[in-house]
Amino acid sequence: MATRKQVAQLAGVSPSTVSRLLNGDDTLSIKDETRRRIMQACVELGYGGAFRPSIAVLDAPPSGEELQDAYFAELRDVFKQCADDMGFEPLTFVASPQELTDRATAFDGFVTLGATTFPRKELEALHDALPHGVCVDTNPAPALFDSVQPDLSQTMLDALDALMAAGRTHIAFLGGVGSIMGLHSYPEDIRTLAFRNWSERLQLDTEGLVYAEGLFTVDNGRALGERIIAEHRNAMPDGLIVAADVLAVGALQAMNAAGVRVPDDMAVISINNQSIARYTSPALSSYAIDQRELARTALSTLVDGLRHERKVRRHVLLSTELVVRGSFVPRR
């Protein structure tokens, strides 16, 4: 078991400085770099005393859509609570990689929220300044940082399997433009890619049934839903998978306006299981992403990286679970 004296020797400070820092002495005045050196020494020696890592949150979600904003607002609160439960210092939120790089000496590591694509040079500079980071929901730089994400490819396969088991074989997809994991910005979301891949493997004819463009907004969901109805009025899809609840809200509005009966004419499955899913007409069957598990796993992965100075990047996929409501009821 390491002692505070050993921590002090490794960090190059006095044992009293270590004691005052770990005991939360408000009168202690030390440089951020010194504080970080002491905390890193605690990690390297496995000293468990009162180690409370200081973690930044690179908070860069898409903005402008109320339902998307609500999702990320809830996720922020979940992260704050998990960090508190795990004994971390209160999280500090920053808005850009540049800001985080400039303040790197104040933190032991970071997590990211949102799917904003950043320039390669900014991410490389961030890694040089603060190498321990975990990206949540997506990963803009898999070779540089760890990630924790819902397994959306498996979710898409599960949704297709459930619809097919219920006798639905003329299945459409409605999504928006996103980015696939990596430093490249592709005009295709991972859910769209997975739908195309799995439907082909399952020998489903989805020619002309993939509607994936534009933003993740209610208005875009409504517009794409209207296109599906207009272009397939004589051979309407009997199943629809929607990439996110925010799009599904608009799609259901379009169907209600056109007299398309859900789920009788078209069964609808979505992803995210936001609170709005309970209040649509009909209520939306949606795959739940466990935000608390996302946060807990991300913070645990970050601590593991700090403790072991791990050089191999770790990418964790979490399963999702269908919450059944009126828009689709699976066959038992």
C-alpha positions, -999 to +999 in steps of 0.1 A: +000+000+000+015+033-011+020+061+015+016+098+011+054+101+015+059+079-016+034+100-035+053+132-024+086+117-036+072+108-070+056+141-074+086+161-062+067+179-034+067+178+004+045+152+022+027+181+039+017+195+004+002+161-005-017+159+028-031+194+025-042+188-011-058+155-005-075+167+027-091+196+007-072+224+025-088+256+010-058+277+021-034+257+000-021+276-030-003+255-056+001+256-094-022+235-116+007+216-129+019+207-094-016+196-084-018+174-116+016+159-108+004+149-073-028+134-086-009+114-113+014+101-087-016+089-067-028+071-097+005+055-106+011+043-071-024+031-066-029+055-036-065+055-028-066+080+000-088+109-011-080+108-048-106+130-065-098+134-102-106+168-118-125+161-150-135+184-178-165+179-201-160+190-237-197+200-242-203+204-279-237+189-289-257+200-319-280+229-310-311+246-321-336+217-318-356+216-285-358+178-282-321+173-290-313+200-264-334+182-239-315+149-244-281+165-239-294+186-209-305+154-192-272+137-201-252+165-185-272+161-153-266+124-153-229+129-157-228+154-128-246+130-105-224+100-115-192+121-110-204+130-075-214+094-067-179+083-077-161+109-056-148+132-083-144+169-082-174+188-096-172+186-134-160+216-154-178+222-187-158+237-216-171+246-251-142+238-275-110+216-279-090+249-280-103+260-246-097+226-231-061+225-245-054+259-230-067+248-196-052+213-197-030+216-167-061+221-145-075+186-153-066+150-150-087+139-180-119+147-199-151+133-215-169+147-245-207+150-251-222+155-285-212+146-321-196+178-333-168+171-358-136+190-348-105+197-370-078+170-368-051+195-356-073+206-327-078+170-316-041+162-319-032+193-299-057+183-273-042+148-271-007+162-267-019+184-238-044+160-222-040+125-234-067+108-213-102+114-228-134+094-233-158+104-261-195+096-254-221+087-281-195+090-309-157+093-312-141+119-335-106+104-330-106+066-323-068+064-324-064+092-298-092+087-273-114+060-257-151+060-264-184+047-249-213+044-273-247+027-277-244-002-300-265+013-328-256-013-354-269-040-331-300-019-323-307-016-360-305-054-364-327-059-334-353-035-349-353-053-382-356-087-366-385-075-345-404-061-374-397-092-395-409-115-367-441-095-367-446-102-404-434-068-416-411-071-446-415-039-466-394-018-442-383+019-447-357+039-428-359+076-418-328+094-406-306+125-408-270+133-417-244+125-391-208+114-389-193+079-387-167+073-360-134+088-370-117+120-382-136+119-415-170+136-419-192+113-440-227+124-451-241+092-436-250+084-400-240+051-384-277+041-381-282+046-419-251+026-426-262-002-403-297-003-418-284-006-454-259-033-443-283-055-423-313-052-446-291-064-475-278-093-454-314-102-444-323-100-481-349-072-476-357-051-506-352-015-494-347+001-528-362+036-526-370+032-489-341+049-473-348+086-464-317+099-446-309+135-451-310+169-433-309+177-396-322+157-367-352+180-361-390+175-359-395+196-390-372+174-410-388+143-397-422+156-408-409+165-443-393+131-448-424+114-435-445+133-460-421+122-488-424+086-478-462+088-479-463+107-512-438+085-530-452+051-518-489+058-516-497+028-538-473+005-520-468+019-485-441+004-463-455-017-435-426-009-411-405+022-404-373+025-384-365+060-373-330+070-363-341+092-333-372+102-315-369+138-325-374+127-362-401+102-353-422+129-337-424+147-370-429+115-390-459+106-368-474+140-374-471+135-411-488+101-409-516+113-387-523+142-411-523+118-441-546+092-424-519+065-422-528+043-393-499+034-370-493+006-363-520-011-385-508+003-418-472+011-407-454+000-376-429+026-363-398+020-341-375+047-330-343+052-310-334+071-278-366+067-257-369+104-247-397+114-225-416+128-255-421+092-268-448+086-242-469+115-254-469+111-292-500+097-310-497+068-308-471+065-281-437+057-296-420+023-293-383+033-289-350+017-280-338+031-247-302+043-243-292+040-207-277+074-200-266+065-165-247+035-178-231+057-205-219+081-179-208+055-154-189+035-180-173+066-195-160+078-161-148+043-151-130+040-185-113+074-179-101+064-144-088+031-158-068+050-184-054+073-158-046+045-134-028+023-159-014+049-183-031+027-210-018+034-245-043+011-262-076+028-269-107+012-256-141+015-274-171+002-254-205-006-269-236-007-247-267-026-256-301-009-259-336-022-249-369-017-267-395+001-247-428-011-262-456+014-267-484+018-292-465+024-324-452-012-325-459-043-304-435-072-311-448-107-316-441-129-287 
